[in-house]
Amino acid sequence: MKIAVVVPTYNEAKNIETLIQKIAALNLTDWRIFFVDDNSPDKTSQIIQTFIKQYPITLIQRPQKLGLGSAYVAGFKEALKQKADYIFEMDADLSHNPQDIPSLLQACEDGADLAIGSRKINGGKIIGWNWRRHFMSDGAMFFSRFILGLKTRDVTSGFRCYSRKVLESINFDKISSGGYAFQEEMLYLTEKNNFKITEVPVIFSDRKLGKSKLSTKDIWEFFITVFRLKFKK
């Protein structure tokens, strides 16, 4: 298998069918979606199961909500096990446009070890956020880039394409951030290992259906993770 798209889900029943159809419409060569569902009360996993015979889909079902980071780790491990060459991560809520997948893939095929769908470079932008969300996001990015010395502009982007060798270089058992801080930790490790990172401009549109999963706990974990990585020996 060449391309794996890892998508964590929790109460995304309203978006799943559209997401699957949009990815399928890309007509990618040798692809598979890996859904990691945390026992969604809205029966997201049951909806996914109805498409398994029609599309190349693997469903990983977990007993409870265990966090975004751990969901990606579960998906990454399974994608690597199934011999994926390029492993995407993206949200299930359609804020990440599936039509940008080919651009991220091309960046990796052109030599990038990690391609990031960036909202913070020319051509990239965010649609639908209020000023508080922009302020929080910009503050988090400035803080993590300053403390950790990250070169990437959009450090919190959850729309990425990893080459296989990047994920093989990371010991997932030592990843401690289970929530949204997972993105910063993965980026930090990728930069620290001197892999080539390319940012590809994307337009991020805030979700229209369902509710955001970002919590106060995730915000605290973000700051704790940044300091932990800074002073880790």
C-alpha positions as CSV (number, residue, x, y, z in Angstrom):
1,M,0.0,0.0,0.0
2,K,1.3,3.4,-0.9
3,I,-1.0,5.9,0.8
4,A,-2.6,5.7,4.3
5,V,-4.9,8.4,5.6
6,V,-5.3,8.2,9.4
7,V,-8.5,9.8,10.7
8,P,-9.4,9.8,14.4
9,T,-13.1,10.0,15.1
10,Y,-15.4,10.8,18.0
11,N,-19.0,11.8,17.2
12,E,-18.4,12.6,13.6
13,A,-21.4,10.7,12.1
14,K,-22.5,13.8,10.2
15,N,-19.2,14.1,8.3
16,I,-18.0,10.6,7.7
17,E,-19.8,9.8,4.4
18,T,-18.8,13.1,2.8
19,L,-15.2,12.6,3.9
20,I,-14.9,9.1,2.5
21,Q,-16.5,10.1,-0.8
22,K,-14.2,13.1,-1.2
23,I,-11.1,11.0,-0.6
24,A,-12.3,8.3,-3.0
25,A,-13.0,10.9,-5.7
26,L,-9.3,11.8,-5.8
27,N,-8.7,8.5,-7.6
28,L,-5.4,8.0,-5.7
29,T,-3.3,5.0,-6.6
30,D,-3.2,2.3,-3.8
31,W,-4.8,4.1,-0.8
32,R,-6.5,3.2,2.4
33,I,-8.3,5.2,5.1
34,F,-7.6,4.1,8.7
35,F,-10.3,5.3,11.0
36,V,-9.6,5.2,14.7
37,D,-12.9,5.6,16.6
38,D,-13.2,6.0,20.3
39,N,-16.6,4.4,20.9
40,S,-18.5,7.4,19.5
41,P,-22.0,7.6,21.1
42,D,-23.4,8.9,17.8
43,K,-22.5,5.5,16.2
44,T,-19.8,6.9,13.9
45,S,-18.2,3.5,13.8
46,Q,-21.4,1.8,12.5
47,I,-21.6,4.3,9.7
48,I,-17.9,3.6,8.8
49,Q,-18.7,-0.1,8.7
50,T,-21.3,0.4,6.0
51,F,-18.6,1.6,3.7
52,I,-15.9,-1.0,4.4
53,K,-17.0,-3.3,1.5
54,Q,-17.2,-0.4,-0.9
55,Y,-13.9,1.4,-0.1
56,P,-10.4,0.4,1.2
57,I,-11.1,1.2,4.8
58,T,-9.7,-0.1,8.1
59,L,-11.6,0.6,11.3
60,I,-9.8,0.5,14.6
61,Q,-12.3,0.6,17.4
62,R,-11.3,1.6,20.9
63,P,-13.4,1.1,24.0
64,Q,-13.4,4.8,25.1
65,K,-12.2,8.3,24.4
66,L,-8.4,8.0,24.8
67,G,-7.1,11.2,23.2
68,L,-6.2,12.5,19.8
69,G,-2.5,11.7,20.1
70,S,-3.0,8.1,21.1
71,A,-5.5,7.7,18.3
72,Y,-2.9,8.8,15.8
73,V,-0.3,6.5,17.3
74,A,-2.7,3.6,16.9
75,G,-3.4,4.5,13.3
76,F,0.2,5.1,12.4
77,K,1.3,1.7,13.8
78,E,-1.4,-0.1,11.8
79,A,-0.5,1.9,8.6
80,L,3.2,1.0,9.0
81,K,2.3,-2.6,9.7
82,Q,0.4,-2.6,6.4
83,K,3.4,-1.2,4.6
84,A,2.2,2.3,3.8
85,D,4.8,4.5,2.2
86,Y,3.1,7.9,2.9
87,I,1.0,8.3,6.0
88,F,-1.5,11.2,6.2
89,E,-3.2,12.6,9.3
90,M,-6.3,14.7,9.0
91,D,-9.4,15.7,10.9
92,A,-12.8,14.0,10.2
93,D,-14.7,17.3,10.4
94,L,-13.9,18.4,6.8
95,S,-11.9,21.4,8.0
96,H,-9.0,19.8,6.1
97,N,-10.0,19.8,2.5
98,P,-9.3,16.3,1.0
99,Q,-8.6,18.0,-2.3
100,D,-5.3,19.2,-0.8
101,I,-4.1,15.6,-0.3
102,P,-2.4,15.4,-3.7
103,S,-0.4,18.6,-3.1
104,L,0.9,17.2,0.2
105,L,1.7,13.9,-1.4
106,Q,3.5,15.6,-4.2
107,A,5.6,17.6,-1.8
108,C,6.8,14.3,-0.2
109,E,7.4,12.6,-3.6
110,D,9.5,15.7,-4.4
111,G,11.8,15.1,-1.5
112,A,10.0,16.3,1.7
113,D,10.0,13.9,4.7
114,L,7.1,15.7,6.2
115,A,4.6,17.9,4.3
116,I,2.4,20.1,6.4
117,G,-0.8,21.7,5.3
118,S,0.0,25.2,6.4
119,R,-2.3,28.1,7.2
120,K,0.5,30.4,8.1
121,I,2.4,30.8,4.8
122,N,1.4,32.7,1.6
123,G,-1.7,31.2,0.1
124,G,-2.9,29.6,3.4
125,K,-5.6,31.0,5.6
126,I,-8.3,30.2,8.2
127,I,-12.0,30.7,7.6
128,G,-14.7,30.7,10.3
129,W,-12.7,31.4,13.5
130,N,-13.5,34.3,15.8
131,W,-10.9,36.6,17.2
132,R,-10.4,34.6,20.4
133,R,-9.7,31.4,18.4
134,H,-7.1,33.3,16.3
135,F,-5.5,34.8,19.4
136,M,-5.2,31.4,21.1
137,S,-3.8,29.7,18.1
138,D,-1.3,32.5,17.2
139,G,-0.2,32.6,20.9
140,A,0.3,28.9,21.0
141,M,2.3,28.9,17.8
142,F,4.5,31.8,18.9
143,F,5.1,30.2,22.3
144,S,6.1,26.8,21.0
145,R,8.2,28.2,18.2
146,F,10.0,30.5,20.7
147,I,10.6,27.9,23.5
148,L,11.5,25.0,21.3
149,G,13.2,26.9,18.4
150,L,10.9,25.3,15.8
151,K,11.4,26.5,12.3
152,T,8.0,25.4,10.9
153,R,5.5,28.3,10.7
154,D,2.2,26.3,11.3
155,V,3.3,24.1,14.2
156,T,-0.3,23.2,15.3
157,S,-1.6,22.0,11.9
158,G,-3.1,18.6,12.1
159,F,-3.1,18.1,8.3
160,R,0.2,16.3,7.5
161,C,1.8,13.8,5.3
162,Y,4.7,11.8,6.8
163,S,7.1,9.6,4.8
164,R,7.4,6.2,6.2
165,K,11.0,6.7,7.5
166,V,10.0,9.6,9.7
167,L,7.4,7.5,11.6
168,E,9.8,4.6,11.8
169,S,12.4,6.8,13.5
170,I,10.1,7.7,16.4
171,N,9.6,5.6,19.5
172,F,5.9,5.9,20.0
173,D,6.1,4.3,23.4
174,K,7.9,7.5,24.6
175,I,5.3,9.9,23.2
176,S,3.6,11.2,26.3
177,S,1.1,13.8,24.9
178,G,-2.3,12.1,24.4
179,G,-4.2,15.2,23.2
180,Y,-3.6,18.0,20.7
181,A,-0.1,18.6,22.0
182,F,0.8,15.5,20.1
183,Q,1.2,17.7,17.0
184,E,3.9,19.8,18.6
185,E,5.7,16.8,20.0
186,M,5.8,15.0,16.6
187,L,7.0,18.1,14.9
188,Y,9.7,18.7,17.5
189,L,11.0,15.2,17.1
190,T,10.9,15.4,13.3
191,E,12.9,18.7,13.3
192,K,15.3,17.4,15.9
193,N,16.1,14.4,13.7
194,N,16.9,16.8,10.8
195,F,14.2,15.5,8.4
196,K,13.2,17.8,5.6
197,I,9.9,19.6,6.2
198,T,7.9,21.4,3.6
199,E,4.8,23.6,4.3
200,V,2.1,23.6,1.6
201,P,-0.5,26.3,1.7
202,V,-4.0,25.2,2.6
203,I,-7.3,26.9,3.4
204,F,-8.7,25.7,6.7
205,S,-12.5,26.0,7.1
206,D,-13.9,25.7,10.6
207,R,-16.3,22.7,11.0
208,K,-19.9,23.2,9.9
209,L,-21.3,20.1,11.5
210,G,-20.6,18.6,15.0
211,K,-18.6,20.1,17.9
212,S,-15.0,20.9,18.4
213,K,-13.2,18.4,20.8
214,L,-10.6,21.0,22.1
215,S,-10.8,21.2,25.9
216,T,-9.2,23.1,28.7
217,K,-7.3,19.9,29.5
218,D,-5.8,20.0,26.0
219,I,-4.7,23.6,26.4
220,W,-2.9,22.8,29.7
221,E,-1.3,19.7,28.2
222,F,0.1,21.8,25.3
223,F,2.0,24.1,27.7
224,I,3.2,21.2,29.8
225,T,4.4,19.4,26.7
226,V,6.3,22.3,25.4
227,F,8.2,22.8,28.7
228,R,8.8,19.0,29.0
229,L,10.4,18.9,25.5
230,K,12.4,22.0,26.3
231,F,14.0,20.6,29.4
232,K,14.0,16.9,28.6
233,K,17.4,15.4,28.9
